[in-house]
Amino acid sequence: MDIIWRAGRASANEVHEQLSDAPSYSAVRALLAVLVTKGHLRHEREGKRYFYLPTASPERASKNALKRILSTFFNNSPAELVATLLDPKDVDDVELARIKAMIDERKKQ
């Protein structure tokens, strides 16, 4: 998805060429077909080639993915998600201050 978001549109060959440790070309085409079936991509035919385009912006896709994570793993509770993210081993004081500032800003709105 990142390759297609950056390019705006790309063929299977272009996606394959830009992947580090790429699987086979056939595997890339199969994955693109799955993404089309799931509605994440659409395709346009030009001659014998298909070009793939995203159906949503990265921001919208990330929000949708986060909503699925919330419902699947955290009982739709942002507080449970945040509690998991605030593991002291993973979050330093700078990040905590940044998170606090975002919460304070949100409260003002």
C-alpha positions in Angstrom: 0.0 0.0 0.0 2.8 2.4 0.9 4.3 2.1 -2.6 1.0 2.8 -4.3 0.2 5.7 -1.9 3.6 7.3 -2.7 3.2 6.8 -6.5 -0.5 7.5 -6.7 -0.8 4.5 -8.9 1.5 1.6 -9.9 1.5 -1.6 -11.9 2.3 -4.9 -10.3 5.7 -4.8 -11.9 6.4 -1.4 -10.4 5.3 -2.6 -6.9 7.4 -5.7 -7.3 10.5 -3.7 -8.3 10.2 -1.4 -5.2 9.8 -4.1 -2.6 12.9 -5.1 -0.7 13.1 -8.8 -0.2 10.2 -9.1 -2.7 8.3 -12.3 -3.0 7.7 -13.7 -6.5 6.0 -11.5 -9.1 3.0 -13.9 -9.0 2.7 -13.4 -5.2 2.7 -9.6 -5.6 0.0 -9.9 -8.2 -2.0 -12.2 -6.0 -1.7 -9.8 -3.0 -2.8 -6.9 -5.2 -5.8 -8.9 -6.3 -6.7 -9.5 -2.6 -6.4 -5.8 -1.9 -8.7 -5.1 -4.8 -11.2 -7.7 -3.5 -11.1 -6.2 0.0 -11.7 -2.7 -1.4 -8.3 -1.2 -0.5 -7.3 -0.8 -4.1 -9.0 -0.4 -7.5 -7.5 -1.0 -10.8 -7.5 0.5 -14.3 -6.5 -1.4 -17.4 -4.2 0.3 -20.0 -3.5 -2.1 -22.8 -2.4 -5.3 -21.3 -1.3 -3.8 -18.0 -3.3 -3.0 -14.9 -2.5 0.0 -12.7 -3.5 -0.1 -9.1 -4.8 3.0 -7.2 -5.7 3.4 -3.5 -9.3 3.8 -2.6 -8.6 5.7 0.6 -5.9 8.1 1.9 -3.3 6.7 4.3 -5.0 8.8 7.1 -8.4 7.3 6.5 -7.0 3.8 6.1 -5.1 4.1 9.4 -8.2 5.3 11.2 -10.2 2.4 9.9 -7.4 0.0 10.9 -7.2 1.5 14.4 -11.0 1.1 14.8 -10.7 -2.6 14.0 -7.9 -3.0 16.5 -9.9 -1.2 19.1 -12.9 -3.4 18.6 -10.9 -6.7 18.2 -8.5 -6.3 21.1 -9.6 -3.5 23.4 -13.4 -3.8 23.8 -13.7 -0.5 21.9 -12.0 1.3 24.8 -9.4 3.9 23.9 -8.3 3.9 27.5 -7.4 0.2 27.3 -5.4 0.8 24.2 -3.5 3.7 25.7 -2.8 1.7 28.9 -1.2 -1.0 26.8 0.8 1.6 24.9 2.1 3.3 28.0 4.3 0.4 29.1 7.2 2.1 30.9 9.8 0.2 28.9 8.4 1.6 25.6 7.5 5.2 26.4 10.1 7.7 27.7 9.3 11.0 29.5 9.5 13.0 26.2 6.8 10.8 24.6 4.7 11.0 27.8 4.9 14.8 27.8 3.9 14.8 24.1 0.9 12.6 24.8 -0.2 14.8 27.8 0.0 17.9 25.5 -2.2 16.2 23.0 -4.8 15.2 25.7 -4.7 18.8 27.1 -5.2 20.2 23.6 -8.1 17.8 23.0 -9.8 18.9 26.3 -9.7 22.5 25.1 -11.7 21.6 21.9 
